[in-house]
């Protein structure tokens, strides 16, 4: 199976022809075309998320919650740290 790698839609993707001859594409991060990064090697399957990724997720969730509350006219009664 011939595979290629390129930037597509702002992401590294691997393209290949399937058994029926159709061109398919996957995110490169979903494959093993790259060597694992240092975090992945050190985590050894014990952790899927980095601390900084979790912190960014928390900020995003807070923003979404605030937008939904403003849209619904709900006051935020959650104490801030």
Buried (B, 14 or more C-beta within 10 A) or exposed (E): EEEEBEEEEEEBBBBBEEEEEEEEBEEBEEBEEEEEEEEBEEBEEEEEEEEEEEEEEEEEEEEEEEEEBEEEEEEEEEEEE
